[in-house]
């Protein structure tokens, strides 16, 4: 029971979700007339916490169901219980690994994207510069993730990376436009 494919699948999904969500927070609150960095960072952290718990629990539940189903099919084919065997122990480890990675992914993205905003809090850079750097880091993260996906699926890594970064850029632009319409 190889955990690799599900880890990649869930990780990429959670990374993409948390990146686009945090982009929304940054564009919706950092480019206003008087941005409040503590509110922006607090929102980013609480959203990441919610996404982490949601992703971690949902992956745990989904993987538990899938692993249980696979073990039951093996038991049926082998005509014996696999309780306590290496198969069930491995399945449980895979479930916990998948859930843990997806629980932590939003926190990692939050840490990456909030770093420039933390520099802005210290006065090292301006708020808009910090927000712009956060967005650039998010888009680069999407580009790298897409490139890695392209390599793993034998597609064109550059095209896959550009597609993911473009979706992030479109999300940013739509959020930026919405901010001025409200």
matplotlib code that plots the C-alpha trace (Angstrom):
import matplotlib.pyplot as plt

x = [0.0, 2.1, 1.3, 3.3, 0.5, -2.1, 0.4, 1.3, -2.4, -3.6, -0.5, -0.8, -4.6, -4.0, -1.1, -3.2, -6.2, -4.1, -2.1, -5.2, -7.0, -4.0, -3.6, -7.2, -6.5, -3.4, -5.0, -8.2, -6.6, -3.0, -3.7, -6.3, -5.7, -4.7, -3.8, -3.6, -0.7, -1.7, -5.2, -3.8, -1.4, -4.0, -6.4, -3.8, -2.9, -6.5, -7.4, -4.4, -5.4, -8.9, -7.6, -5.1, -7.7, -10.2, -7.6, -6.0, -9.3, -10.8, -7.7, -7.6, -11.3, -10.9, -7.7, -9.1, -12.0, -9.8, -7.2, -10.0, -11.5, -8.2, -7.5, -11.0, -10.4, -7.1, -8.7, -11.4, -8.9, -6.7, -9.6, -8.0, -7.9, -5.0, -5.4, -2.1, -0.1, 2.4, -0.3, -2.6, 0.3, 1.5, -2.0, -2.3, 1.1, 0.1, -3.1, -1.3, 1.4, -1.1, -3.2, -0.2, 1.2, -2.1, -2.6, 0.8, 0.7, -1.4, 0.9, 3.9, 2.4, 1.3, 4.8, 6.3, 3.8, 3.7, 7.5, 7.5, 4.6, 6.6, 9.4, 6.8, 5.8, 9.4, 9.5, 12.2, 10.0, 6.7, 3.4, 2.7, 6.2, 5.7, 2.3, 3.8, 6.7, 4.2, 2.3, 5.5, 6.5, 3.0, 3.2, 6.7, 5.4, 2.6, 5.1, 7.5, 4.7, 3.4, 6.8, 7.3, 3.9, 4.8, 8.0, 6.2, 3.4, 5.8, 4.1, 5.9, 7.1, 7.3, 3.8, 2.4, 4.2, 3.0, -0.6, -0.5, 1.1, -1.3, -4.3, -2.7, -2.2, -5.7, -7.0, -4.9, -6.1, -9.8, -9.4, -7.7, -10.5, -13.2, -11.4, -11.9, -15.5, -16.6]
y = [0.0, 2.8, 6.2, 8.2, 8.9, 9.9, 12.1, 13.9, 14.2, 15.5, 17.7, 19.5, 20.0, 21.4, 23.6, 25.0, 25.6, 27.3, 29.4, 30.7, 31.4, 33.3, 35.2, 36.3, 37.5, 39.4, 41.1, 41.8, 43.4, 44.5, 46.9, 49.0, 52.6, 51.8, 48.1, 46.6, 44.1, 42.4, 41.8, 40.5, 38.1, 37.0, 36.3, 34.3, 32.3, 31.5, 30.6, 28.3, 26.7, 26.1, 24.8, 22.6, 21.0, 20.6, 19.1, 16.9, 15.5, 15.0, 13.3, 11.1, 10.1, 9.5, 7.5, 5.5, 4.5, 3.7, 1.7, -0.2, -1.1, -2.3, -4.4, -5.9, -6.8, -8.4, -10.3, -11.6, -12.7, -14.4, -15.8, -14.6, -11.6, -9.2, -7.6, -6.8, -7.7, -5.5, -4.7, -3.1, -1.4, 0.1, 1.2, 3.1, 4.7, 5.8, 7.3, 9.3, 10.5, 11.7, 13.4, 15.0, 16.4, 17.9, 19.3, 21.1, 22.3, 25.4, 26.4, 26.0, 28.2, 30.7, 30.9, 31.4, 34.1, 35.9, 36.3, 39.5, 40.9, 40.2, 42.3, 45.0, 44.9, 45.6, 48.5, 46.9, 47.2, 48.9, 47.1, 47.1, 45.9, 43.1, 42.2, 42.2, 40.0, 37.6, 37.4, 36.8, 34.0, 32.4, 32.6, 31.1, 28.3, 27.5, 27.6, 25.2, 22.9, 22.8, 22.1, 19.2, 17.9, 18.1, 16.1, 13.4, 13.0, 13.0, 16.2, 19.4, 20.8, 24.4, 24.4, 22.8, 25.4, 28.3, 27.0, 26.9, 30.2, 31.8, 30.5, 32.1, 35.3, 35.4, 34.8, 37.7, 40.0, 39.1, 39.7, 43.1, 44.2, 43.0, 45.1, 48.2, 47.4, 47.1]
z = [0.0, -1.4, 0.2, -2.4, -4.9, -2.3, -0.4, -3.7, -4.7, -1.3, -0.7, -4.1, -3.5, 0.0, -1.2, -4.0, -1.7, 1.0, -1.5, -3.3, 0.0, 1.5, -1.8, -1.3, 2.3, 1.2, -1.8, 0.1, 3.1, 2.3, -0.6, 1.2, 2.2, 5.8, 6.1, 9.6, 9.5, 12.8, 11.4, 8.1, 9.8, 12.4, 9.5, 7.6, 10.7, 11.7, 8.1, 7.9, 11.1, 9.8, 6.4, 8.2, 10.5, 7.6, 5.3, 7.9, 9.2, 5.8, 4.5, 7.6, 7.1, 3.3, 3.6, 6.5, 4.4, 1.4, 3.4, 5.3, 1.9, 0.5, 3.6, 3.4, -0.2, 0.7, 3.6, 1.3, -1.3, 1.3, 3.3, 6.6, 8.9, 8.5, 11.9, 13.5, 10.4, 8.6, 6.1, 8.6, 10.4, 7.2, 6.3, 9.6, 9.1, 5.7, 7.0, 9.7, 7.3, 4.8, 7.4, 9.1, 5.9, 4.9, 8.4, 8.2, 4.6, 5.2, 8.1, 5.9, 3.2, 5.8, 7.2, 3.7, 2.6, 5.9, 6.2, 4.0, 6.1, 9.2, 7.7, 7.2, 10.8, 11.8, 9.5, 7.4, 4.3, 3.5, 3.8, 0.0, -0.7, 1.9, 0.3, -3.2, -2.0, -0.4, -3.7, -5.6, -3.2, -3.6, -7.4, -7.4, -5.1, -7.5, -10.5, -8.7, -7.7, -11.2, -12.6, -10.2, -11.2, -14.8, -14.2, -12.2, -14.8, -17.8, -19.0, -19.9, -16.5, -17.7, -19.1, -16.0, -13.8, -15.9, -15.8, -12.0, -11.6, -14.1, -12.1, -9.0, -10.9, -12.2, -8.6, -7.5, -10.2, -9.7, -6.0, -6.7, -8.9, -6.4, -3.7, -5.7, -6.7, -3.1]

ax = plt.figure().add_subplot(projection="3d")
ax.plot(x, y, z, "-o")
ax.set_aspect("equal")
plt.show()
